[in-house]
Amino acid sequence: MKPSILLLLLCAALLTVATLASEAYPSGYGTDSCDVDLVPVRQEVYDGGRIIDISHRYMPDMPAFESDEGIGQFLWLPKSMKNGSIANNSEMKMQAHTGTHVDAPGHVFDHYFDAGFDVDTLDLEVLNGPALLVDVPRNKNITAEVMESLNIPKGVRRVLFRTLNTDRRLMFTKKFDSSYVGFTQDGAKWLVENTNIKLVGIDYLSVAAYSDLIPAHHAFLKEREVILVEGLKLDDVKAGIYSVHCLPLRLFGSEGSPIRCILIKG
């Protein structure tokens, strides 16, 4: 393709993005330049593949729990340099349990919420360290039977469960799908009682199957020893052992938080 044609296509793409973002940004945002040198590079892997981002990019059409419309607009730019401000300053509003996020015990236990067991009290040691990424059988929820069949070695403390949700690309589908794969109550109970796992990660908006939504969460969070990370991006990642690093925002008083998670090989 000729460079001139490529540049025209690039300009058209930038103008389209600017049009779609017009509700969030003032007129003219992103349309001042079609300089190819100013096109940002967005990555999923870094350092030659050694670092893998397993967090989802926040977009208006990413799914929201029990919604057909996605999360919608979540960014506004009330202070804009194009409108005379000395700097651009965005504002953000969305549910705490959006995209890749973490649950604190107060999410499903009101007495823990009142006592202050928020995301700021979560143990960062649990959220960072050696982790096992496993593939779950694709034809069922994560029951006690499934958990036992995975034969996860004793001593493993952090496990990321890849399910049919990844194959179906549910986190890339705007409309919420209640048929997602998650833990049943007996599966969660089996994990708590028979393993050393303290970090549970999964690839859709809830670790619990829709039919066992609250009972499975109760089984995980009752003793405040297990941390749940939901909405992970596990496509194109080989099963195996990694170093996982997850950092939630220090949101005082919040039972959930967006979280940035990465895997590091070796």
C-alpha positions in Angstrom: 0.0 0.0 0.0 1.3 3.5 -0.9 2.3 5.7 2.1 -0.1 8.4 1.0 -3.1 6.0 1.0 -2.0 4.6 4.4 -1.9 8.1 5.8 -5.4 8.9 4.5 -6.8 5.7 6.1 -5.1 6.6 9.3 -6.6 10.1 9.3 -10.0 8.7 8.6 -9.7 6.3 11.6 -8.6 9.1 13.9 -11.6 11.2 12.8 -13.9 8.3 13.5 -12.6 7.9 17.0 -12.9 11.6 17.6 -16.6 11.5 16.5 -17.4 8.5 18.7 -15.8 10.3 21.7 -17.6 13.6 21.1 -19.9 13.1 24.1 -17.0 12.8 26.4 -14.6 15.3 24.9 -15.0 18.9 23.5 -15.3 19.6 19.8 -12.0 19.2 18.0 -10.4 16.7 20.4 -8.1 14.4 18.5 -8.6 16.1 15.1 -5.8 18.7 15.2 -3.2 16.4 13.6 -2.9 13.4 11.4 0.8 13.1 12.0 1.6 9.4 11.9 4.3 10.0 14.6 1.6 10.8 17.1 -0.3 7.5 16.9 -0.1 5.8 20.3 1.0 2.2 20.5 -1.3 0.0 22.7 0.3 -3.2 23.9 -0.9 -6.5 25.5 2.7 -7.9 26.0 5.9 -6.1 27.0 9.6 -6.8 27.1 9.5 -9.3 24.2 6.6 -11.3 25.7 7.9 -11.6 29.2 5.2 -9.3 30.7 1.6 -10.0 29.8 -1.2 -7.6 30.6 -4.2 -9.7 31.8 -6.4 -6.7 32.5 -9.1 -5.5 30.1 -9.0 -2.1 28.6 -11.9 0.0 29.8 -14.2 0.9 26.9 -17.8 2.1 26.7 -19.0 -1.2 25.2 -17.4 -3.5 27.7 -20.0 -5.6 29.6 -21.6 -4.5 32.8 -23.2 -7.0 35.2 -26.9 -7.6 34.3 -26.9 -4.9 31.6 -27.5 -5.1 27.9 -25.9 -1.7 27.3 -22.3 -2.2 28.5 -20.8 0.3 30.9 -21.5 3.3 28.6 -19.7 6.6 28.9 -17.5 6.6 31.9 -15.1 9.5 31.1 -15.8 13.2 30.8 -13.4 16.1 30.2 -14.9 19.1 32.1 -11.6 20.9 31.9 -10.1 21.1 28.4 -7.2 23.0 27.0 -9.2 23.4 23.9 -11.8 25.2 25.9 -9.3 27.4 27.7 -8.1 25.4 30.7 -4.4 25.3 31.5 -4.5 21.5 31.4 -6.8 18.6 30.5 -8.5 17.0 33.5 -10.8 14.1 33.0 -13.5 12.8 35.4 -14.5 9.2 35.7 -17.6 7.6 37.0 -18.5 3.8 36.9 -19.3 1.0 39.2 -16.5 -0.3 41.4 -17.1 -3.9 40.1 -16.4 -3.0 36.4 -14.0 -4.7 34.0 -11.0 -6.4 35.6 -11.7 -5.8 39.3 -11.3 -7.2 42.9 -13.9 -8.0 45.5 -13.4 -7.3 49.2 -15.4 -9.2 51.9 -17.8 -6.3 52.3 -19.2 -7.0 48.8 -21.5 -9.7 50.1 -21.4 -9.4 53.9 -22.9 -6.2 55.3 -21.3 -6.6 58.7 -17.9 -6.7 57.0 -18.8 -3.6 55.0 -19.9 -1.7 58.1 -16.7 -2.9 59.9 -14.5 -1.4 57.2 -13.2 -4.5 55.3 -12.8 -2.6 52.1 -10.3 -3.0 49.2 -7.7 -0.9 51.1 -7.5 -3.8 53.7 -6.7 -6.5 51.2 -3.3 -8.2 51.5 -1.0 -7.2 48.7 1.2 -10.3 49.4 -1.7 -12.5 48.4 -2.2 -10.4 45.2 1.4 -10.7 44.2 3.5 -13.8 43.8 3.8 -17.2 42.0 0.5 -18.2 40.4 -0.9 -21.1 38.3 -3.0 -20.5 35.2 -5.2 -23.6 34.6 -7.7 -24.5 32.0 -11.1 -25.7 33.3 -13.2 -28.3 31.5 -15.3 -26.4 29.0 -18.7 -28.0 29.4 -19.6 -27.2 33.0 -19.4 -24.8 35.9 -16.6 -25.2 38.5 -18.1 -27.7 40.9 -16.4 -29.7 43.7 -16.0 -32.5 41.2 -14.3 -30.2 38.7 -12.0 -28.8 41.4 -11.0 -32.2 42.5 -10.3 -33.3 38.9 -7.9 -30.4 38.3 -5.4 -31.9 40.8 -4.0 -28.6 41.8 -0.9 -29.3 43.9 -1.0 -28.6 47.6 0.8 -25.5 48.5 -0.3 -23.5 45.4 -1.7 -20.2 46.7 -2.8 -18.3 43.6 -4.8 -19.8 40.8 -6.2 -18.2 37.7 -9.1 -20.2 36.2 -9.5 -20.0 32.4 -12.9 -21.2 31.3 -15.3 -21.3 28.3 -15.8 -17.6 29.0 -12.5 -16.9 27.3 -13.3 -19.0 24.3 -16.7 -17.2 24.0 -15.0 -13.8 24.4 -17.7 -12.8 26.8 -15.6 -9.9 28.2 -15.5 -8.5 24.6 -19.3 -8.7 24.3 -21.4 -5.7 25.4 -24.5 -7.6 26.4 -24.2 -9.4 29.8 -24.5 -13.1 29.5 -25.8 -15.0 32.5 -24.7 -18.4 31.1 -21.1 -17.6 31.9 -19.0 -20.2 33.7 -18.3 -19.7 37.4 -18.0 -21.5 40.7 -20.9 -23.3 42.2 -21.3 -23.2 46.0 -19.9 -26.7 46.4 -17.0 -25.8 44.1 -16.1 -22.7 46.2 -16.5 -24.6 49.4 -14.3 -27.5 48.2 -11.5 -25.0 47.2 -11.6 -23.3 50.6 -11.6 -26.6 52.6 -9.2 -28.7 50.5 -6.6 -26.3 49.1 -4.2 -23.6 50.1 -5.5 -21.2 47.4 -5.9 -17.6 48.7 -6.1 -15.8 45.3 -8.9 -16.9 42.9 -9.0 -15.3 39.4 -11.5 -15.9 36.7 -12.3 -14.6 33.2 -15.7 -13.0 33.6 -17.4 -10.4 35.7 -18.2 -12.8 38.6 -16.3 -15.7 40.1 -19.6 -17.3 41.1 -21.9 -19.0 38.6 -25.1 -17.0 38.1 -27.2 -19.7 39.7 -25.0 -19.7 42.8 -24.2 -16.0 42.8 -24.4 -15.2 46.5 -23.8 -18.7 48.0 -20.5 -19.1 46.2 -19.3 -15.6 47.1 -20.2 -16.4 50.8 -18.2 -19.6 50.6 -15.2 -17.7 49.4 -15.3 -14.6 51.5 -16.8 -15.7 54.8 -13.4 -16.2 56.5 -11.8 -13.2 54.8 -8.9 -15.3 53.7 -9.6 -15.6 49.9 -9.3 -12.6 47.5 -11.3 -12.7 44.3 -10.1 -11.1 41.1 -12.7 -11.1 38.3 -12.8 -10.2 34.6 -9.3 -11.3 33.8 -8.1 -11.3 30.1 -6.6 -14.8 29.7 -6.8 -15.3 25.9 -3.6 -16.1 24.1 -1.8 -17.0 27.4 -0.3 -20.5 27.8 -1.4 -22.4 30.9 1.4 -22.7 33.5 3.2 -21.0 36.3 3.8 -17.2 36.3 4.4 -14.4 38.7 1.2 -12.5 39.0 1.0 -8.9 40.1 -2.4 -7.3 40.9 -2.8 -3.8 42.4 -6.2 -2.4 43.3 -6.9 1.2 43.9 -6.8 2.3 47.6 -10.4 3.2 47.7 -11.3 3.8 51.4 -14.8 2.4 52.1 -15.2 0.6 48.8 -16.0 -3.1 48.6 -14.6 -3.3 45.1 -12.0 -1.7 42.8 -10.7 -1.8 39.3 -7.4 -3.6 39.3 -4.4 -3.8 37.0 -3.0 -7.4 36.7 0.0 -8.6 34.9 1.8 -11.9 34.5 5.6 -12.2 34.3 7.2 -15.2 32.8 10.1 -17.0 34.5 
